[in-house]
Amino acid sequence: MKRSIISAAVLSAVFMSAGAFAANETGSLTITGTVENSSCYFKNSDAKSTITLPNIDASRFAGLSTGATVGDGKMDDDSTPMVIVCPVGTELNTVRITGAQFTSGVLNKTAGDANGVGFNLALGDKQITDAEESNLKDKLTSRTTEDGVEYTLDFKAKYARLSSDVPVTAGTLSSVLTISVSAD
């Protein structure tokens, strides 16, 4: 009986001493932050641009290899290029395309019933593929205006064959991309 009382007393002392040290050794960590909008903005208030390619006959793709293009690569005459404006002294970090799927360098459609065809997308005279979609900043030229430093996104598009193994079938097609900007 004496042994069990001694054991209980020793165990109680161990638990009490551990609790006594822990009570005064607590702390807290608070993490706060703010996510701000980029100081750069799209000049045209709706931040939208559309390229409408002319109708083209599906037979023009016959015999073309994967990635081969048909038609003119141009911005629609009725469309205004997207323009990004950054305050003077602000560093444009990235311009990214999201929502794009590429196959062999050809932009896939996001809607429509045409098959075997997509788009060749270019910024100025530089083709954009899945490797370039993550940052277009190096493809832009800038000019200083009274609004700030302006970067023009002069996109052009052509029809392009997705795969020489898949026949091109007639129908509509479109691709919608999101352009995002970050700056310091």
N, C-alpha and C positions, 0 to 999 in steps of 0.2 A: 504494500500500500504506500509506503514512504517513497518508493521509486516512482510511482505514477504521479504523485503530488509534485515531486521535484521536477519531473519531466514537463508537467503542465506549467510549472512556474518558469522554467527556462524558455519554453516555447512562447509563453505570454510576453516575457521580457524581449525576445527577439522581434516579435511582431510590433510591440509598442515602440521600440527604438527605430525600426524602419519607418513607421508612421510619423514619428517625431522629426526625422530628417527630411522626409518628403514634403511635409507641410510648408516649409519655408523655402523650398527650391522649385518653384513653379514660375513660369514666364509665359508671355504671349507674343505672338508674331502677327502683325497686321500688314497685309499687302494691299496697296491701293494703286490705281492707275487711271489714265484717261486715254481713250482712243479718239483721235480727232480726224476730221475730214482732211483730205489733202488740201493744201493751199492752192494747188493747181485745179483748173476746172475746164470743162468743154465750153468753147466760145458760143457755139449754137446751143441755145437753152434747152432744146429737147435732146441733145447729144445723140442724134440719130442720123444715119446716112444710108442711102440705098443705091445699089448698083443694079440696073435692069439691063440684062443682056438681050440682044435681039433673038428672035426665034431662029432655030437652026435645025436643019434636016438631020435625022439620026443616021442616014446613010453616009454622011461626011466623016463618021468615026470608023467606018469599015477599013480594016487593014492597018489602023494606027496602033502603035505600041502603048503600053501602060504609061500614063503621064503626059502623052502627047496632047497638044492643045488645038482647038479649033476656034476661029473667030478672033476678033480684036480684043485686046486687053485694055479696057478704058473705064473711066468713071463716067457714069451717065451724065449727059449734058444738063439735065434738070437737077442733078444732085450736087450738093455742096460738100466738099471734103470736110472731115472732122478736124477741128482745130483745138489744140490744148493750149491754154494760157497759164503761165506761171508768173508770179510776181518776180520782178528783178531781184536777183540775189538768192532766189529759191532754186535748189538743185533738183532737177527732174531725175528721179531714181529709176523707175521702171514704167514701161507701157506694156501691158500684157493682154493677150487674147485668151479668153476662156470660152468653153463651150464648143471648141473646135475638135473635130476628129479628122485625122489625115490617114490616107492609105497611099503608100508609095509616093508621098509628097503632094497628093491631090486632096483638096478639102472635100470631105463627104457632105452630102446633102443632109439637112435636118428635117426636111419635109418634101413631099411630092411623090409622084408615081413613076417618074423616069428611072431607069436602071442602067448601071454600067457607066455612068457619067457623074462627074463632080465639077469642081472649080479649081483653076489655077489662080491662087491669090497672090498679089504682089503689092508691095508698098513702094510706090514710085516704080523703078525698074528692077527691084530686088524681090525675088520670089520668097514667099513665106511658106515654110513647111512646119511640121511638128517640132523640129529642132529650133526654129526661130520664134515660135509663138510665145515663148516664155518671156522674152524681153525684146521689144522693138526699138528701144531708145537709140541704139547705135545706127538705126536706119533713118532717123529723123534729122532734118536740118532745122535750124532755128533762126528767127529774126526778131529783133527788138522793136516793139511798137509802143504806143502810148498806154496800152492795156498791160504790157509786160512782155515777157519772152513767149513768142508763139511758135508752136510746133504743129506742122500740118501733116495730117494723116491722109495722104493721097493714094487711097487704095484703088487697085485696078483688078479686074477679074476676066478670065476666059473660061470657056468650057474645057474640061480635060477628061480624058478617058481614064476610068478607074483601073481597069484590068483588060488586057488584050484577050483574056480567056472568057470574059463575060460580054455577051452582045449588048449594045446600047439600044434601049427601047425608048420610044417616044413617051413624052409626058412632061409634067412640070417638075421643077426642083428648086429648092431654096436652101440657104444656110444662114442661120442667125448666130452671130458672134457677139460676145461681150468684151468691151475694151475697158480695162481698168488702169488707173494711173496712181503712182505713189511718188511723193517728193519729200525732201528735207527742207 
